[in-house]
Amino acid sequence: MLRVLVIAALLATGPALAQQQVETVPRPSPEAPSAPDMIREGARRILDGIRRLVEQMPMFEPPRITPEGDIILKRIKPLYPEAEDARSEPSREGLEL
């Protein structure tokens, strides 16, 4: 009998609790950008990112495959030119012949 009373009480208060929990959807303020403006801005940012990616792509020469099967990708413009100069001229310091 007690279970029936508890269930009846819960069923009676259920709709009242549900009405309290319903939230209204806030209306956008007049200063907020419209949906088409937001889509346009998003598309502009995506295209700007793609443009930057394409600008960076031609930084390598065409790949070269060695007889051993290694693939060599040489930079057109090295990131650190001073490192390229040091690599081309071997150092003779510390060598004893």
C-alpha positions in Angstrom: 0.0 0.0 0.0 2.9 2.3 0.8 4.4 1.7 -2.6 1.2 2.7 -4.3 1.1 6.0 -2.4 4.7 6.8 -3.2 4.2 6.1 -6.9 1.0 8.2 -6.9 2.9 11.1 -5.3 5.7 10.9 -7.8 3.2 10.8 -10.7 1.4 13.8 -9.3 4.5 16.0 -8.9 6.1 14.9 -12.2 4.3 17.3 -14.5 4.9 20.2 -12.1 8.7 19.4 -12.0 8.8 19.1 -15.8 7.3 22.5 -16.3 9.8 24.1 -14.0 12.7 22.5 -15.9 11.7 23.8 -19.3 13.9 26.6 -20.4 13.0 29.1 -23.1 15.3 29.5 -26.0 17.0 32.9 -25.8 16.3 35.2 -28.7 19.4 36.5 -30.5 20.3 40.1 -29.7 19.9 42.6 -32.6 23.7 43.2 -32.5 24.5 39.4 -33.0 25.6 38.5 -36.5 23.0 36.7 -38.6 23.4 33.1 -39.7 24.4 34.0 -43.3 27.0 36.4 -42.0 28.4 33.7 -39.7 28.5 31.2 -42.6 30.2 33.7 -44.8 32.9 34.4 -42.2 33.5 30.7 -41.6 33.8 30.1 -45.3 36.3 33.0 -45.6 38.4 31.6 -42.8 38.4 28.1 -44.4 39.4 29.5 -47.8 42.1 31.6 -46.1 43.6 28.5 -44.5 43.5 26.6 -47.8 45.3 29.5 -49.5 48.0 29.5 -46.9 48.4 25.7 -47.3 48.8 26.0 -51.0 51.3 28.8 -50.7 53.5 26.5 -48.5 53.3 23.4 -50.7 55.8 24.3 -53.4 58.7 24.2 -50.9 60.1 20.9 -52.2 61.6 19.8 -55.5 60.1 16.8 -57.2 60.9 13.6 -55.4 64.0 11.7 -56.5 64.3 7.9 -56.0 67.7 6.5 -55.4 68.8 3.0 -56.7 68.4 1.7 -53.2 64.7 2.8 -53.3 65.0 5.7 -50.9 62.8 8.7 -51.7 64.6 12.1 -51.4 62.6 15.3 -51.0 64.9 18.3 -51.2 63.7 21.7 -50.1 63.7 24.4 -52.7 64.6 27.0 -50.1 66.2 25.5 -46.9 64.8 26.5 -43.5 68.3 27.2 -42.1 70.7 28.3 -44.9 73.7 28.4 -42.6 73.1 24.6 -41.8 73.2 23.8 -45.6 76.5 25.6 -45.9 78.0 23.7 -43.0 76.8 20.4 -44.4 78.4 21.0 -47.8 81.8 21.7 -46.4 83.0 18.9 -44.1 84.9 20.0 -41.1 88.4 18.7 -40.7 88.7 19.6 -37.1 89.6 16.7 -34.8 90.7 14.4 -37.6 94.1 12.8 -37.4 95.7 11.3 -40.4 
